[in-house]
Amino acid sequence: MIRLRRLLVAAACLLLLADLRAEPPQAASPMQPPRAGFSFPARQTLNYSVDWRVFPAGVVSFHVEADGEMQRVTVTADTVGAVNLIFRVSDRFQSSFQRSTGCSESFSKQLIEGRRQVNSDLHFNYAQSKAMQTEKNLISGISKHQEAAIPSCVTDSLSAIFYAASQPMTIGQSFQMPLADAMKTIPVTMKVEGREEVKTPAGAFQTLRVEPTADAGIVKNRGNIWIWYTDDDRHMPVQMRARLFWGTITFRLTSVEQK
């Protein structure tokens, strides 16, 4: 069940790509601004069901909202059914990034996972080229502060899902983004693999299948992640899947709310 909990939380925000462990960071290509004519949603909520293998495991909601020059993303991730009785997960994530550049400003987490309760706040100070993180264990009361160097513009593991939607997507081509998390920055490559019709509880969609990969972290040589974006100007993520050696977890869009 610990494995299920880790994958539920990780896949929700692409944290699998950001779990760098002890591996050294690699050089990352500069962030590219959103493509000309692209508009982030002014206000939208994307709701997903989460299945582990063939079992219902949880529900996840992504709320995105424009706030002046910033785009804010809030995620809730909760276990359901038998999984919730065995190991309760009730996590909250928030991020913000600049609409014109895609550069992340902050990423915070409030985690309740079984008996574990941790709050974490990560801020990016581009003037000082620093990422600054404060983390507190709410059970033990222990806090810690960390700082790390960052390039002139990075994304975080939550904003990355929506920043990627702002980029041109051509089958057979890739684009990179520097992703900062766990006090390291790695280049994440987003490869556009092909077109595919995807059926979800919210309906059938013509999509572009995109695979994020990294040269470091838990995904390296251990599994795959895919995101299916609508094949239109929105590039709305309608399905996400992580396939590792011990199981597959899939997020399927159940509803879209313009509020």
N, C-alpha and C positions, 0 to 999 in steps of 0.2 A: 504493500500500500504506500510505503514511502516513495517507491519509484513512480507510482501513479501521481502522487502529490507533486513531486518535482516536475514531472512532464506537464501536468496541467498548468502549473504556474509558469513554467518556462516557455511553453509554446504560446501561451496567451500573449506574451510580449516579446517573443523572439529571444528570450534570455538564454536559450540554448546556444545561440551564436555569441553571446557575450560572456559565457562562463569560461574564462581564459585559464583558470587554474594557474600553474606556474610557468606557462609558456611565454616567451618574450613577445612583445608587440611587434608588428610588422609595419612598414611604411604604407600609408594610406593615400589614395588619390584625393585631391581637393574636392569638396562638396560642390556639386553643380546646382545652380538655382532652379526653381521650378520652370518647366517649359513655358514658352510664350502662350498666353491665352488660357492657362490652367487656373482654375479657381478651387480652393479648398471649400468644403461645405461650410455654410454659415452656421448651421446647427443640424446635427444628425446623430441618431443613435442606431447602432448596428448590434443586433442581438443574435447570439449563436448558441446552439446546443453543442455539447462536447461529448464525444463517444470514445471510449478506450476499448480497442478491439470491437466487440459487438455489444458492449455494455454502456448504458448511459452513465456518464461520470460527473457532468457539471453543466453549468450555464455561465456564459461570459457576455458582458455588454461593453461595447466601446461607445462612448459619447464624445463627439468632436464638436467644437464650437469656436467660432471666430471671436476674438477679444482684442479689438483694435488692430495693432500690427502683429499680434500673436495668434497662434492657433493652439488651443488647449485640448488635451485628450485625457479622458478619465475612463478607467477600466475597473469593472468589478468582476471577480472570478470566485464562484462558489461551487462546492460539491453538492450533489443531490442524491436522494435515494439511499441505497445501501451503503454507497461510498461515504456519504455524509455521516452515517451512523458509525462507521468504522474509523474514519479519519476525517475530521471536519477541516475544510479549507474555506476561509472567507478573507480574500485579499483585495486590496484596493491599490491602484496605481494612478499616478497623475504625471503628465508631462506637458511642457509648453515649448513651442519653437516659433521662430520668426517666419511669417508667411512669405516674405519676399525672398528669403535666402535658404530656408530649411534648417538653419542653425538652431540647435537645441539650447534652451535657456535653463531648464530644470527637469528633474525626474525624481519623483518621490514614491515610496512604497509604505503601505501599512499592512503587515502580514499577520494573519492568525492561521496557524497551521498546526493542528493538534494543540499541544501545550506551548508551542513556540509563538511568541508575540514580539515582533520587531518593527520599529519604525525607522525609515531611512530617507534622508534628503540629500540629493546630489544637485549641485549648482555649477554652472559653467561660467567662468570669468575670462572672457576672451581678451580683455585688456591686460590681464596678468598671465594669460596662457595657462590657466589652471582649472582643474576640476576639483571641487571641494565637497567632501561627503561627511555628513554626521549621521551616525547610526546609534540607536538606543535599544537595548533589550529590555522590554517592559516587564519581564518576569524578574530578572536579576537586578535591574536598575543600572546596569553597566553601559556607559556610552563611550564611543570612540570617534575620533576625527581623523580623516585622511585627506591628503592632497596629492595630485598628480599632474604632470604636464599634459597639455592637449594642443593640437594644431589650431589654426585660426577659425575653424568651423567644424563641428561634429554633430552627429545625430545620436540619439539614445535608443535603447532597445524597444521602446514603445513608439516614439515618434517615427522611427524608421519605417514602420508599416505604411504610414500615411505620406511620409516624404517620398517613398518609392513610387507611390501612385502619381506623383507630380512629374515623374521623369518620362521621357519618350520610351515606348516599349515596342521594339521591332523583333520579330521572331529570328532567333539565331544570334542576336546581339546581347551584350551585357553592359551593365554600368556598375560603378563602384560607389561606396559611401563609407567614410570613416565613422565607425560606431564606437562610442565610449561607454564603458560600463566596467564594474569591478576594478576601477582605477587603472584601466588600460584602454588603449585605442587600437582597434584592428580594422583592416579593410574588409568589408563584406561585399562580395560580388553577387549581383542579382542577374541571373541568366534567364532570358525569356526563351522558354523551350518550345512552345507551340500553342495552337488554339485548341480549345476543348469545350464541349457543352457540359455544364455542370448543373445537376438537379439538386436543389435544396428545398427545405420546407417553405422557404420564401418564394420559390419558383425556379424555373429553368433559366440559365444565363449562358450567353456566349462569352467565353473567358480566354484570357491569356495566362498560361501556366508559367509561374516564375519560381526558380529555385535559388534561395539564398545559400551561399557557401562562404566558408572562411578557412584560412590556412592555420588557424589556431582555435582551441576550444573543444568542447565536448562533441561537436558535430564532426570534427575532422576524423575521417576514416571510420565513423561509427554509425552513420545514418544519414537521413535526408530530411529536409524541410521544404515544403512547397506552399506557395500562396497563389490562389486563383483570383485574378483581378478581372473585372468586366472589360470586355473588348470594346470600349467606347471612351469618350473623353473623361468620364468619371474615374475609371480605374478603381472601382469600388471592390474591396476584398470580400468575396462571397464564400470562400472556403479556404481553410488552412489545414495542413497535415504535417505531422512529424512522425517519421518512421525510423525507429531505432531497433537494435537487435532484440530488445525484450518486449516490443509491442508498438502498435500504431495508435495515435490519437488524432481525431479529426474534429475540426470546428466547422459546422455548417450553419449558414445564415438562416435564421428563422423569421426575422422581421426587420424592417427598416422604418424608423420613425423620424420625421422631420421636426423634431422638437428636442 
